Amino acid sequence: MLFKKDIEPRCAYCQRGALLEEGKILCAKKGVVSPAGSCRRFQYDPLKRVPPPPVLPDFSRLKDEEFTL
């Protein structure tokens, strides 16, 4: 496994699963399953895992005076 050793198993990023449509995964072992499900045959595929979007900074509480020299 890449990055972390304690990845939570999910069918959404299992090597044996294929995305059918939003909310459905076709598993080679279990058939059509939910993306949040998992089984004993889980094998992590790092290319299927989508990282969370980056947090955008909130500049609304800053004043113009803080940016002048």
MOPAC internal coordinates of N, CA, C and O (Angstrom, degrees):
PM7 1SCF
backbone

  N    0.0000 0     0.00 0     0.00 0    0    0    0
  C    1.4478 1     0.00 0     0.00 0    1    0    0
  C    1.5233 1   109.64 1     0.00 0    2    1    0
  O    1.2310 1   121.64 1   -34.64 1    3    2    1
  N    1.3027 1   114.46 1   145.36 1    3    2    1
  C    1.4516 1   119.52 1   179.52 1    5    3    2
  C    1.5221 1   110.83 1   -96.27 1    6    5    3
  O    1.2310 1   121.33 1   -27.65 1    7    6    5
  N    1.3163 1   115.06 1   152.35 1    7    6    5
  C    1.4560 1   124.83 1   174.26 1    9    7    6
  C    1.5188 1   113.47 1    70.26 1   10    9    7
  O    1.2310 1   118.93 1   100.76 1   11   10    9
  N    1.3168 1   119.64 1   -79.24 1   11   10    9
  C    1.4642 1   121.35 1  -178.56 1   13   11   10
  C    1.5243 1   109.25 1  -113.70 1   14   13   11
  O    1.2310 1   120.95 1   -34.11 1   15   14   13
  N    1.3137 1   115.79 1   145.89 1   15   14   13
  C    1.4621 1   120.16 1   179.24 1   17   15   14
  C    1.5224 1   112.04 1   -83.33 1   18   17   15
  O    1.2310 1   119.85 1   159.70 1   19   18   17
  N    1.3289 1   117.88 1   -20.30 1   19   18   17
  C    1.4668 1   120.76 1  -174.53 1   21   19   18
  C    1.5306 1   111.77 1  -108.23 1   22   21   19
  O    1.2310 1   120.16 1  -129.27 1   23   22   21
  N    1.3283 1   117.31 1    50.73 1   23   22   21
  C    1.4636 1   122.21 1   177.54 1   25   23   22
  C    1.5242 1   108.37 1   -70.11 1   26   25   23
  O    1.2310 1   121.07 1   -48.93 1   27   26   25
  N    1.3272 1   115.56 1   131.07 1   27   26   25
  C    1.4624 1   120.06 1   178.39 1   29   27   26
  C    1.5332 1   108.91 1   -71.61 1   30   29   27
  O    1.2310 1   119.37 1   -56.45 1   31   30   29
  N    1.3348 1   118.82 1   123.55 1   31   30   29
  C    1.4652 1   120.00 1  -178.40 1   33   31   30
  C    1.5254 1   111.73 1   -65.86 1   34   33   31
  O    1.2310 1   120.81 1   -49.43 1   35   34   33
  N    1.3157 1   116.06 1   130.57 1   35   34   33
  C    1.4625 1   123.12 1   176.46 1   37   35   34
  C    1.5266 1   108.13 1  -144.20 1   38   37   35
  O    1.2310 1   120.81 1   -36.91 1   39   38   37
  N    1.2926 1   116.06 1   143.09 1   39   38   37
  C    1.4652 1   120.39 1   180.00 1   41   39   38
  C    1.5289 1   111.96 1   -65.87 1   42   41   39
  O    1.2310 1   120.01 1   157.94 1   43   42   41
  N    1.3337 1   117.59 1   -22.06 1   43   42   41
  C    1.4544 1   121.35 1  -178.57 1   45   43   42
  C    1.5271 1   111.95 1   -62.49 1   46   45   43
  O    1.2310 1   119.49 1   148.59 1   47   46   45
  N    1.3303 1   118.57 1   -31.41 1   47   46   45
  C    1.4563 1   120.63 1   178.20 1   49   47   46
  C    1.5153 1   112.57 1  -126.37 1   50   49   47
  O    1.2310 1   121.15 1  -139.34 1   51   50   49
  N    1.3131 1   115.40 1    40.66 1   51   50   49
  C    1.4595 1   121.86 1   174.21 1   53   51   50
  C    1.5298 1   108.64 1   -93.99 1   54   53   51
  O    1.2310 1   120.92 1   -34.16 1   55   54   53
  N    1.3079 1   115.85 1   145.84 1   55   54   53
  C    1.4562 1   121.42 1  -179.80 1   57   55   54
  C    1.5323 1   111.64 1   -64.71 1   58   57   55
  O    1.2310 1   119.95 1   150.72 1   59   58   57
  N    1.3040 1   117.70 1   -29.28 1   59   58   57
  C    1.4625 1   121.92 1  -177.41 1   61   59   58
  C    1.5252 1   113.67 1   -86.10 1   62   61   59
  O    1.2310 1   119.61 1   173.37 1   63   62   61
  N    1.3295 1   118.34 1    -6.63 1   63   62   61
  C    1.4585 1   121.58 1  -176.87 1   65   63   62
  C    1.5110 1   112.54 1   -99.34 1   66   65   63
  O    1.2310 1   121.10 1   -31.67 1   67   66   65
  N    1.3337 1   115.50 1   148.33 1   67   66   65
  C    1.4664 1   122.23 1   176.13 1   69   67   66
  C    1.5190 1   108.15 1  -130.47 1   70   69   67
  O    1.2310 1   120.60 1   -43.75 1   71   70   69
  N    1.3168 1   116.46 1   136.25 1   71   70   69
  C    1.4591 1   121.62 1  -178.63 1   73   71   70
  C    1.5161 1   110.40 1   -71.60 1   74   73   71
  O    1.2310 1   120.40 1   -58.58 1   75   74   73
  N    1.3338 1   116.84 1   121.42 1   75   74   73
  C    1.4656 1   121.38 1   175.81 1   77   75   74
  C    1.5199 1   109.52 1   -87.43 1   78   77   75
  O    1.2310 1   120.98 1   120.31 1   79   78   77
  N    1.3023 1   115.73 1   -59.69 1   79   78   77
  C    1.4603 1   123.92 1   177.02 1   81   79   78
  C    1.5220 1   106.43 1  -154.35 1   82   81   79
  O    1.2310 1   120.11 1    -3.55 1   83   82   81
  N    1.2992 1   117.40 1   176.45 1   83   82   81
  C    1.4592 1   120.93 1  -178.16 1   85   83   82
  C    1.5242 1   109.92 1   -60.18 1   86   85   83
  O    1.2310 1   120.49 1   -62.19 1   87   86   85
  N    1.3198 1   116.67 1   117.81 1   87   86   85
  C    1.4591 1   121.02 1   178.12 1   89   87   86
  C    1.5220 1   114.63 1    96.71 1   90   89   87
  O    1.2310 1   119.84 1  -177.89 1   91   90   89
  N    1.3427 1   117.91 1     2.11 1   91   90   89
  C    1.4665 1   120.51 1   179.67 1   93   91   90
  C    1.5211 1   110.26 1  -138.47 1   94   93   91
  O    1.2310 1   121.16 1   -45.74 1   95   94   93
  N    1.3319 1   115.38 1   134.26 1   95   94   93
  C    1.4624 1   122.84 1   177.98 1   97   95   94
  C    1.5251 1   108.01 1  -121.93 1   98   97   95
  O    1.2310 1   120.28 1   -43.98 1   99   98   97
  N    1.3249 1   117.07 1   136.02 1   99   98   97
  C    1.4629 1   121.28 1   175.32 1  101   99   98
  C    1.5210 1   107.91 1   -96.25 1  102  101   99
  O    1.2310 1   120.63 1   -68.75 1  103  102  101
  N    1.3219 1   116.40 1   111.25 1  103  102  101
  C    1.4631 1   123.04 1  -178.86 1  105  103  102
  C    1.5243 1   108.74 1   -95.01 1  106  105  103
  O    1.2310 1   120.66 1   -41.32 1  107  106  105
  N    1.3208 1   116.34 1   138.68 1  107  106  105
  C    1.4649 1   121.14 1   179.13 1  109  107  106
  C    1.5241 1   111.34 1   -67.41 1  110  109  107
  O    1.2310 1   119.74 1   155.86 1  111  110  109
  N    1.3278 1   118.10 1   -24.14 1  111  110  109
  C    1.4672 1   122.14 1  -177.78 1  113  111  110
  C    1.5280 1   113.25 1  -100.99 1  114  113  111
  O    1.2310 1   119.86 1   141.36 1  115  114  113
  N    1.3365 1   117.87 1   -38.64 1  115  114  113
  C    1.4710 1   121.46 1  -171.85 1  117  115  114
  C    1.5226 1   114.63 1  -108.12 1  118  117  115
  O    1.2310 1   119.05 1   169.63 1  119  118  117
  N    1.3287 1   119.41 1   -10.37 1  119  118  117
  C    1.4603 1   121.51 1  -177.12 1  121  119  118
  C    1.5219 1   110.43 1    89.47 1  122  121  119
  O    1.2310 1   120.07 1    35.22 1  123  122  121
  N    1.3245 1   117.48 1  -144.78 1  123  122  121
  C    1.4561 1   122.20 1  -179.14 1  125  123  122
  C    1.5260 1   109.34 1   -79.90 1  126  125  123
  O    1.2310 1   120.80 1   -57.08 1  127  126  125
  N    1.3373 1   116.07 1   122.92 1  127  126  125
  C    1.4601 1   122.28 1  -177.25 1  129  127  126
  C    1.5247 1   109.37 1  -135.06 1  130  129  127
  O    1.2310 1   121.23 1    -9.80 1  131  130  129
  N    1.3282 1   115.26 1   170.20 1  131  130  129
  C    1.4586 1   121.27 1   176.37 1  133  131  130
  C    1.5309 1   109.65 1   -81.47 1  134  133  131
  O    1.2310 1   119.39 1   -29.52 1  135  134  133
  N    1.3405 1   118.77 1   150.48 1  135  134  133
  C    1.4685 1   120.80 1  -179.75 1  137  135  134
  C    1.5298 1   113.25 1   -63.96 1  138  137  135
  O    1.2310 1   119.61 1   155.50 1  139  138  137
  N    1.3239 1   118.34 1   -24.50 1  139  138  137
  C    1.4644 1   121.58 1  -178.98 1  141  139  138
  C    1.5265 1   112.34 1   -84.07 1  142  141  139
  O    1.2310 1   119.59 1   168.97 1  143  142  141
  N    1.3005 1   118.39 1   -11.03 1  143  142  141
  C    1.4643 1   121.29 1  -178.53 1  145  143  142
  C    1.5163 1   111.97 1   -75.11 1  146  145  143
  O    1.2310 1   121.16 1    -8.02 1  147  146  145
  N    1.3260 1   115.39 1   171.98 1  147  146  145
  C    1.4641 1   120.87 1   176.48 1  149  147  146
  C    1.5294 1   108.79 1  -159.28 1  150  149  147
  O    1.2310 1   121.12 1   -13.59 1  151  150  149
  N    1.3325 1   115.47 1   166.41 1  151  150  149
  C    1.4633 1   120.35 1   176.88 1  153  151  150
  C    1.5287 1   109.19 1  -145.89 1  154  153  151
  O    1.2310 1   120.43 1     1.52 1  155  154  153
  N    1.3094 1   116.78 1  -178.48 1  155  154  153
  C    1.4697 1   121.37 1  -178.37 1  157  155  154
  C    1.5233 1   112.03 1   -69.02 1  158  157  155
  O    1.2310 1   119.87 1   158.53 1  159  158  157
  N    1.3149 1   117.85 1   -21.47 1  159  158  157
  C    1.4625 1   122.55 1  -176.75 1  161  159  158
  C    1.5367 1   113.11 1   -86.25 1  162  161  159
  O    1.2310 1   119.59 1  -168.79 1  163  162  161
  N    1.3121 1   118.39 1    11.21 1  163  162  161
  C    1.4620 1   122.80 1  -176.93 1  165  163  162
  C    1.5218 1   111.20 1   -58.50 1  166  165  163
  O    1.2310 1   121.11 1   -50.60 1  167  166  165
  N    1.3354 1   115.48 1   129.40 1  167  166  165
  C    1.4587 1   122.47 1   172.07 1  169  167  166
  C    1.5244 1   107.52 1  -131.27 1  170  169  167
  O    1.2310 1   120.85 1   -59.27 1  171  170  169
  N    1.3155 1   115.98 1   120.73 1  171  170  169
  C    1.4616 1   122.62 1  -174.00 1  173  171  170
  C    1.5225 1   111.13 1   -68.73 1  174  173  171
  O    1.2310 1   120.86 1   -47.92 1  175  174  173
  N    1.3369 1   115.96 1   132.08 1  175  174  173
  C    1.4584 1   123.05 1   174.11 1  177  175  174
  C    1.5210 1   107.35 1  -120.68 1  178  177  175
  O    1.2310 1   119.40 1   -76.06 1  179  178  177
  N    1.3432 1   118.74 1   103.94 1  179  178  177
  C    1.4638 1   120.64 1  -174.66 1  181  179  178
  C    1.5226 1   113.92 1   -65.03 1  182  181  179
  O    1.2310 1   119.40 1   159.25 1  183  182  181
  N    1.3173 1   118.75 1   -20.75 1  183  182  181
  C    1.4602 1   120.50 1  -179.91 1  185  183  182
  C    1.5221 1   112.88 1   -75.98 1  186  185  183
  O    1.2310 1   119.61 1   162.73 1  187  186  185
  N    1.3136 1   118.34 1   -17.27 1  187  186  185
  C    1.4636 1   121.77 1   179.08 1  189  187  186
  C    1.5246 1   112.76 1   -89.19 1  190  189  187
  O    1.2310 1   120.36 1   164.80 1  191  190  189
  N    1.3125 1   116.93 1   -15.20 1  191  190  189
  C    1.4588 1   120.11 1  -176.87 1  193  191  190
  C    1.5176 1   110.49 1   -82.42 1  194  193  191
  O    1.2310 1   120.43 1   -53.90 1  195  194  193
  N    1.3276 1   116.79 1   126.10 1  195  194  193
  C    1.4588 1   122.61 1  -179.79 1  197  195  194
  C    1.5242 1   107.92 1   -98.38 1  198  197  195
  O    1.2310 1   119.87 1   -59.00 1  199  198  197
  N    1.3460 1   117.86 1   121.00 1  199  198  197
  C    1.4598 1   119.09 1  -179.36 1  201  199  198
  C    1.5267 1   111.08 1   -69.82 1  202  201  199
  O    1.2310 1   120.15 1   -24.57 1  203  202  201
  N    1.3277 1   117.31 1   155.43 1  203  202  201
  C    1.4634 1   119.44 1   178.00 1  205  203  202
  C    1.5254 1   110.29 1   -66.29 1  206  205  203
  O    1.2310 1   119.58 1   -29.33 1  207  206  205
  N    1.3303 1   118.40 1   150.67 1  207  206  205
  C    1.4635 1   120.24 1  -179.91 1  209  207  206
  C    1.5282 1   110.77 1   -65.71 1  210  209  207
  O    1.2310 1   120.03 1   -31.11 1  211  210  209
  N    1.3205 1   117.55 1   148.89 1  211  210  209
  C    1.4652 1   119.57 1   179.75 1  213  211  210
  C    1.5267 1   110.92 1   -67.40 1  214  213  211
  O    1.2310 1   121.16 1   -29.65 1  215  214  213
  N    1.3095 1   115.38 1   150.35 1  215  214  213
  C    1.4636 1   120.96 1   179.51 1  217  215  214
  C    1.5174 1   108.28 1   -78.83 1  218  217  215
  O    1.2310 1   120.67 1   -50.74 1  219  218  217
  N    1.3246 1   116.32 1   129.26 1  219  218  217
  C    1.4535 1   121.10 1   179.07 1  221  219  218
  C    1.5239 1   109.67 1   -83.23 1  222  221  219
  O    1.2310 1   120.22 1   -44.18 1  223  222  221
  N    1.3405 1   117.19 1   135.82 1  223  222  221
  C    1.4661 1   118.79 1   179.34 1  225  223  222
  C    1.5287 1   110.87 1   -69.97 1  226  225  223
  O    1.2310 1   120.99 1   -32.48 1  227  226  225
  N    1.3298 1   115.72 1   147.52 1  227  226  225
  C    1.4621 1   122.10 1   179.99 1  229  227  226
  C    1.5248 1   108.62 1  -103.04 1  230  229  227
  O    1.2310 1   120.52 1   -77.56 1  231  230  229
  N    1.3351 1   116.62 1   102.44 1  231  230  229
  C    1.4564 1   121.57 1  -179.18 1  233  231  230
  C    1.5213 1   112.48 1   -93.91 1  234  233  231
  O    1.2310 1   119.49 1  -178.46 1  235  234  233
  N    1.3095 1   118.58 1     1.54 1  235  234  233
  C    1.4645 1   120.99 1  -175.44 1  237  235  234
  C    1.5247 1   112.46 1   -67.60 1  238  237  235
  O    1.2310 1   119.42 1   153.15 1  239  238  237
  N    1.3150 1   118.71 1   -26.85 1  239  238  237
  C    1.4615 1   119.60 1  -178.00 1  241  239  238
  C    1.5217 1   112.56 1   -89.37 1  242  241  239
  O    1.2310 1   119.59 1   179.02 1  243  242  241
  N    1.3375 1   118.40 1    -0.98 1  243  242  241
  C    1.4486 1   121.73 1   177.39 1  245  243  242
  C    1.5268 1   110.27 1   -88.64 1  246  245  243
  O    1.2310 1   120.86 1   -29.65 1  247  246  245
  N    1.3232 1   115.96 1   150.35 1  247  246  245
  C    1.4674 1   121.37 1  -179.17 1  249  247  246
  C    1.5170 1   109.56 1  -104.03 1  250  249  247
  O    1.2310 1   120.73 1   -19.74 1  251  250  249
  N    1.3353 1   116.21 1   160.26 1  251  250  249
  C    1.4660 1   121.15 1   178.82 1  253  251  250
  C    1.5177 1   111.37 1   -64.11 1  254  253  251
  O    1.2310 1   119.49 1   150.17 1  255  254  253
  N    1.3073 1   118.57 1   -29.83 1  255  254  253
  C    1.4642 1   121.76 1  -179.11 1  257  255  254
  C    1.5257 1   112.00 1   -63.63 1  258  257  255
  O    1.2310 1   120.19 1   153.91 1  259  258  257
  N    1.2860 1   117.24 1   -26.09 1  259  258  257
  C    1.4578 1   120.85 1  -178.97 1  261  259  258
  C    1.5302 1   112.96 1   -73.28 1  262  261  259
  O    1.2310 1   120.52 1   166.45 1  263  262  261
  N    1.3502 1   116.61 1   -13.55 1  263  262  261
  C    1.4497 1   120.80 1  -178.25 1  265  263  262
  C    1.5133 1   113.73 1  -105.45 1  266  265  263
  O    1.2310 1   119.65 1  -174.65 1  267  266  265
  N    1.3065 1   118.28 1     5.35 1  267  266  265
  C    1.4593 1   121.18 1   178.83 1  269  267  266
  C    1.5325 1   110.38 1  -101.19 1  270  269  267
  O    1.2310 1   121.55 1   -28.33 1  271  270  269
  N    1.3254 1   114.64 1   151.67 1  271  270  269
  C    1.4651 1   120.91 1   178.69 1  273  271  270
  C    1.5073 1   111.16 1   -95.80 1  274  273  271
  O    1.2310 1   120.10 1   180.00 1  275  274  273

